[in-house]
Amino acid sequence: MPIIKSAIKRAKQTLKRRERNISIKKDIKTAVKAFSAEPSAKTLAAAQSEIDTAVKKGLIKKNTAARRKSALSKIAKKAGVTLEAAKKPAAKPAAKKTAAKKAPAKKPAAKKAEK
């Protein structure tokens, strides 16, 4: 066991981080296994979300995540699973163009210095 205060603190931080990292990795594994067992759009989205979370936390590298997500999408394609299209907000009604266009506002001319 460390004797120096800073080393003690560092050991505590390491344990906390390790437990957090292990739980995130476990979440990834369970989500991927759930997708492998029953490929669906919902499980695919969950697995990809867990992978993205791990990248955000700095647990795995961006390219590793891309590789894993690519493998998942490859499996999904074979199974005939497609992600639902992202829900776009309803288009705003177009503003009426019957009103005449306003002329651009003119900048006030600089006043001449009075003598």
Steps between C-alpha positions, in 0.01 A plus 500: 500500500621850428613720787508842335172695496500565128571133427211395725266737317626377163432138603144589601440681171638206305262260671200725429596542136563129458155410634337762276689373195411139576130587527504689169676209327247260650216716366655486152536122513143442620357735235700330222398154624136608512528620141670178389230291668213699350597742224255789490514872446452565871784271613728633227438858613564402862829328415620793291400740775705308758802505269461875447479552876827311548669725243365809672637379834839431340482127563548392140644682202290651225625262231438198723143616547458553127628150432263344755202698374586399145501134601162545667351665192639219285320245718186714487512514122525121477204468738302755299483753783495869419516791740188712514546829321577785731181680583512840339286778639197585291576751227406851597223649290641728234460870570267680265693672227215729401645790695732718295866475584628776718776715359822456694538762767739774403777592733477855626743727321786625712431851623737762382697663776366848560750781532 
